[in-house]
Amino acid sequence: MQRYFIYLAYDGTNYHGWQIQPNGISVQECLMKALSTFLRHDIEVIGAGRTDAGVHASLMVAHFDYEEWLDIDSVTDKLNRLLPPDISVYRVCRVKPDAHARFDAVARTYKYYVTTAKYPFNRQYRCRVYNSLDYERMNEAALLLFEYSDFTSFSKLHTDVKTNICHITHAEWTQEEDNTWVFTIRADRFLRNMVRAIVGTLLEVGRGKLSLEGFRRIIEQKDRCQAGSSAPGHALFLVNVEYPEDIFFSI
């Protein structure tokens, strides 16, 4: 068996997230159908993680196995012909047989976009806020995330993960345009709903409804009910997944 990594992007608007769901279409399902059609064999696809319903990815990674060597340029082209317009494959590459898209990832990066402007072409990709926000104070709160590793307070309840320990290495709000700010966060792993819960709570800080000490207490309480509401999914993008170089075959 040969193992391959697929680098892809998708607009999550019309999907019930990455993972196959019994009640709606998913990105994983579409990718598996396209691969199975092209290779004329049932193909299972494993993703680097799970994005929620409506969340986008400008870069997601997944792996699949096939018994033969493939022309990776041909696979990329054929998949893009078979996939719907809102899913695109960048490239396919051969990796070592034990390489794993999820478990071998050393870091993942997300971006969340906030805007005060009403702009029709951004409504699917930006969270519109109606009040001015104190981004300096929000960045001060974001710095507190580096002091902790247990993020139970920002995790979806009743998940099947064994630990809520994550190591955040970057968390910062920056201004992208006059009316748009982006929150970039990088960590070794993320819990279900974690980024949206952090953003929702930081927005409370920016509105002046939550102090820095209050933000710290929320983390320390390890109680999802104490944190803010999850920010809407449509403004969240998975933008990078990083791997050690030694899992790839050199060309």
C-alpha positions as CSV (number, residue, x, y, z in Angstrom):
1,M,0.0,0.0,0.0
2,Q,1.2,3.5,-0.9
3,R,0.0,6.5,1.3
4,Y,-0.7,9.9,-0.2
5,F,-1.3,13.3,1.3
6,I,-3.9,15.6,-0.3
7,Y,-3.6,19.4,0.1
8,L,-7.0,21.0,-0.5
9,A,-9.2,24.0,0.2
10,Y,-12.9,24.4,0.6
11,D,-15.7,26.8,1.1
12,G,-17.6,25.3,4.0
13,T,-20.8,27.3,3.5
14,N,-22.8,24.3,2.0
15,Y,-21.3,21.6,4.2
16,H,-22.0,20.1,7.6
17,G,-18.3,20.3,8.4
18,W,-15.4,18.2,7.4
19,Q,-16.4,14.9,8.9
20,I,-19.0,12.6,7.4
21,Q,-22.4,13.2,9.1
22,P,-25.6,11.1,9.0
23,N,-27.8,14.2,8.4
24,G,-26.0,16.2,5.8
25,I,-23.2,16.4,3.2
26,S,-19.6,16.8,4.3
27,V,-16.3,17.7,2.7
28,Q,-14.8,14.3,3.6
29,E,-17.7,12.5,1.9
30,C,-17.3,14.5,-1.3
31,L,-13.6,13.9,-1.4
32,M,-14.0,10.1,-0.8
33,K,-16.6,9.9,-3.5
34,A,-14.4,11.7,-6.0
35,L,-11.4,9.5,-5.2
36,S,-13.4,6.3,-5.3
37,T,-14.9,7.3,-8.7
38,F,-11.4,8.1,-10.1
39,L,-9.6,5.1,-8.7
40,R,-12.6,2.7,-9.1
41,H,-12.1,1.4,-5.6
42,D,-13.6,2.4,-2.2
43,I,-11.2,4.9,-0.7
44,E,-11.2,6.1,2.9
45,V,-9.9,9.6,3.6
46,I,-8.5,10.7,7.0
47,G,-8.3,14.5,7.6
48,A,-5.9,16.5,9.7
49,G,-8.8,17.6,11.9
50,R,-12.5,18.4,11.9
51,T,-13.9,21.7,11.0
52,D,-17.4,22.6,12.1
53,A,-20.4,23.3,9.8
54,G,-19.9,26.4,7.7
55,V,-16.2,26.7,8.6
56,H,-13.8,27.1,5.7
57,A,-10.3,25.9,4.9
58,S,-7.8,27.6,2.7
59,L,-5.5,24.7,3.5
60,M,-6.6,21.3,4.8
61,V,-4.6,18.1,4.6
62,A,-5.9,14.5,4.3
63,H,-4.4,11.1,3.6
64,F,-5.5,8.0,1.7
65,D,-4.0,4.6,0.8
66,Y,-3.9,3.0,-2.6
67,E,-2.3,-0.2,-3.7
68,E,-0.4,1.2,-6.7
69,W,1.9,4.1,-7.4
70,L,-0.1,7.1,-8.8
71,D,0.8,9.9,-11.2
72,I,0.2,12.6,-8.6
73,D,-0.3,15.4,-11.2
74,S,-3.0,13.3,-12.9
75,V,-4.7,12.6,-9.5
76,T,-4.8,16.3,-8.8
77,D,-6.3,17.2,-12.2
78,K,-8.9,14.4,-12.1
79,L,-10.0,15.2,-8.6
80,N,-10.5,18.8,-9.4
81,R,-12.7,17.7,-12.4
82,L,-14.8,15.5,-10.2
83,L,-15.1,17.7,-7.1
84,P,-17.7,20.5,-6.8
85,P,-16.6,24.1,-7.4
86,D,-16.3,24.8,-3.7
87,I,-13.7,22.1,-3.1
88,S,-10.3,22.4,-4.7
89,V,-7.2,20.1,-4.5
90,Y,-3.8,21.9,-4.6
91,R,-1.6,18.9,-4.8
92,V,-1.1,15.3,-4.0
93,C,2.2,13.9,-2.6
94,R,3.5,10.5,-1.6
95,V,4.4,10.1,2.0
96,K,5.8,7.3,4.2
97,P,3.4,4.3,4.9
98,D,2.9,5.2,8.5
99,A,2.5,9.0,8.0
100,H,-0.8,10.2,9.4
101,A,-2.6,13.5,8.4
102,R,-4.0,14.0,11.9
103,F,-1.6,12.4,14.3
104,D,1.7,13.6,12.6
105,A,0.6,17.2,12.4
106,V,2.8,19.4,14.7
107,A,0.9,22.6,14.3
108,R,-2.3,24.0,12.9
109,T,-3.2,27.7,12.3
110,Y,-6.7,29.3,12.1
111,K,-7.7,32.8,11.2
112,Y,-11.0,34.5,12.2
113,Y,-12.2,37.6,10.4
114,V,-14.2,40.4,12.0
115,T,-15.5,43.5,10.2
116,T,-17.6,46.6,10.9
117,A,-18.5,47.1,7.3
118,K,-21.6,45.9,5.5
119,Y,-20.3,44.4,2.3
120,P,-22.4,41.9,0.4
121,F,-19.5,39.9,-0.9
122,N,-18.0,39.3,2.5
123,R,-21.2,38.2,4.3
124,Q,-20.2,34.5,4.0
125,Y,-16.6,35.1,5.2
126,R,-16.6,37.8,7.8
127,C,-18.3,38.2,11.2
128,R,-19.9,41.7,11.2
129,V,-19.8,43.5,14.6
130,Y,-21.8,46.6,15.3
131,N,-19.8,48.1,18.1
132,S,-16.3,49.4,18.3
133,L,-13.9,46.9,19.9
134,D,-10.8,47.5,22.0
135,Y,-8.3,45.3,20.1
136,E,-5.4,46.3,22.3
137,R,-7.2,44.9,25.3
138,M,-8.2,41.8,23.3
139,N,-4.6,41.2,22.5
140,E,-3.7,41.6,26.2
141,A,-6.2,38.9,26.9
142,A,-4.9,36.7,24.1
143,L,-1.5,36.8,25.7
144,L,-2.9,35.1,28.8
145,L,-3.6,32.0,26.6
146,F,0.2,31.3,26.6
147,E,0.2,30.8,30.3
148,Y,-2.2,27.8,30.2
149,S,-2.5,24.4,28.5
150,D,-5.8,23.1,29.7
151,F,-8.6,24.7,27.6
152,T,-11.6,22.8,28.8
153,S,-13.4,26.2,29.2
154,F,-13.3,26.6,25.4
155,S,-14.1,23.0,24.4
156,K,-17.4,21.7,23.1
157,L,-19.0,19.6,25.9
158,H,-19.1,15.7,25.8
159,T,-16.5,15.1,23.1
160,D,-14.6,11.9,22.8
161,V,-11.1,13.3,23.2
162,K,-8.8,12.0,26.0
163,T,-7.3,15.3,27.0
164,N,-8.0,19.0,26.7
165,I,-4.3,19.9,26.8
166,C,-3.2,22.1,23.9
167,H,-0.1,24.3,23.5
168,I,-0.8,27.6,21.9
169,T,2.2,29.3,20.2
170,H,0.6,32.3,18.5
171,A,-2.6,34.3,19.3
172,E,-3.0,37.8,18.0
173,W,-5.4,40.3,16.5
174,T,-4.1,42.4,13.6
175,Q,-5.8,44.9,11.3
176,E,-6.0,43.7,7.7
177,E,-8.0,46.5,6.1
178,D,-9.7,49.7,7.4
179,N,-12.7,47.8,8.6
180,T,-11.4,44.3,9.0
181,W,-9.4,42.6,11.8
182,V,-8.2,39.1,11.9
183,F,-7.4,36.8,14.8
184,T,-4.6,34.4,14.1
185,I,-4.1,31.4,16.4
186,R,-1.6,28.6,16.1
187,A,-1.3,25.5,18.3
188,D,-0.2,21.9,18.3
189,R,-3.9,20.8,18.4
190,F,-7.3,22.3,18.9
191,L,-10.4,21.1,20.7
192,R,-13.8,21.0,19.2
193,N,-15.2,24.5,18.9
194,M,-12.1,25.9,20.6
195,V,-11.2,28.7,18.3
196,R,-14.8,30.0,18.0
197,A,-15.2,29.9,21.8
198,I,-12.0,31.8,22.3
199,V,-13.0,34.4,19.8
200,G,-16.4,34.8,21.2
201,T,-15.0,35.3,24.7
202,L,-12.3,37.8,23.4
203,L,-15.1,39.8,21.8
204,E,-16.6,40.2,25.2
205,V,-13.3,41.6,26.4
206,G,-13.3,44.0,23.4
207,R,-16.8,45.2,24.2
208,G,-15.7,46.0,27.8
209,K,-18.1,43.3,29.2
210,L,-15.2,41.1,30.5
211,S,-12.0,42.2,32.3
212,L,-8.6,40.6,31.8
213,E,-8.9,39.0,35.2
214,G,-12.3,37.7,34.2
215,F,-10.8,36.2,31.1
216,R,-8.2,34.5,33.2
217,R,-10.8,33.2,35.7
218,I,-12.7,31.7,32.8
219,I,-9.7,29.7,31.7
220,E,-8.9,28.5,35.2
221,Q,-12.5,27.5,36.0
222,K,-12.3,24.8,33.2
223,D,-16.1,25.2,32.6
224,R,-17.4,25.9,29.1
225,C,-20.6,27.5,30.6
226,Q,-18.4,30.3,32.0
227,A,-16.9,31.3,28.6
228,G,-18.6,33.5,26.0
229,S,-20.8,32.3,23.2
230,S,-19.1,30.7,20.2
231,A,-18.4,33.2,17.4
232,P,-20.2,32.2,14.1
233,G,-18.5,29.6,12.0
234,H,-18.6,31.3,8.6
235,A,-15.8,33.7,9.5
236,L,-13.3,31.0,10.5
237,F,-10.6,29.5,8.2
238,L,-8.2,26.7,8.7
239,V,-5.1,28.2,6.9
240,N,-2.2,25.8,7.6
241,V,-1.3,22.4,8.9
242,E,2.4,21.7,9.5
243,Y,4.3,18.3,9.5
244,P,7.9,17.1,10.1
245,E,9.8,16.9,6.9
246,D,10.9,13.3,7.5
247,I,7.4,11.9,6.7
248,F,7.7,13.0,3.1
249,F,9.5,11.2,0.3
250,S,12.0,13.4,-1.4
251,I,11.4,14.0,-5.1
